[in-house]
């Protein structure tokens, strides 16, 4: 069926037999597996087509970019399926300015991370938004534990939403049936299905260092993408945000805000699961990594991080040039 988009009185409507509205000042939810948050619509490049589609194809988008395009500052962050945003502006050309309320960014906006999304990657908050329903059985929220999974129309059936990633929150729609779990997804009235082991209950207790490092370790060798927050590509603060998000802890999106939101510990007293922060003299924090070992004699420190220089996630001993900008260790 062809979708017809109508702009009227500040309201976006998708005519598919029923009215669907997005309005400035109201919340919406992401309806694609991974939505990319852009600095402005005019910054989008020809190579960005797969990230603008609905559904998105983030794997194809990243593989289609060269190394310079992978660190373009047109990308601010990424949002996962079901993530809430506050819509602040709608443009007639199909773009929405939003505040990502589940990605704290106090330096940029008190309500969350601001930026632009294609309107058709959003769904209004309502009956089909995938939010937990208190009147439904098995309503405790779930989180995707698979690195990448697919939501299907029926158990083992046609793909509906491929590329759903680690850390995505889902609302259950019933018990597991023959190894398949029904869940609710924004923009879909009927339940969608994924393998039962690909989603688990959201943790309700603080994670251990071992749990944090186990999540982050699963992302080793993933390509570095500026603004990335996915298992296809990720940046340094995105790695930290996503690892703790999978374990039920909401940290700010950017490294400097992550420093403000965590507790300093003396260098030399850090332990695995803590965070290293880096900054040049007189400058704001620009890099972050997860401590992977107790500090050793001779100031031998190790961390797991998304490395801009090597353009991938790796675990390594801090090289001398990195140690020169180490400004502190913090604990979540």
Helices and strands as residue ranges (DSSP letters): E 4-8, E 11-15, E 21-23, E 27-30, E 34-38, G 41-43, G 46-48, H 49-52, H 58-63, G 69-71, E 75-80, E 84-90, E 95-100, E 113-118, G 119-121, E 122-124, E 142-144, E 148-152, E 159-165, E 169-172, E 180-184, E 192-195, G 196-198, E 199-201, H 209-217, E 223-224, E 233-234, H 236-246, H 255-260, E 263-265, E 275-278, E 287-291, E 302-307, E 312-317, H 320-323, E 326-331
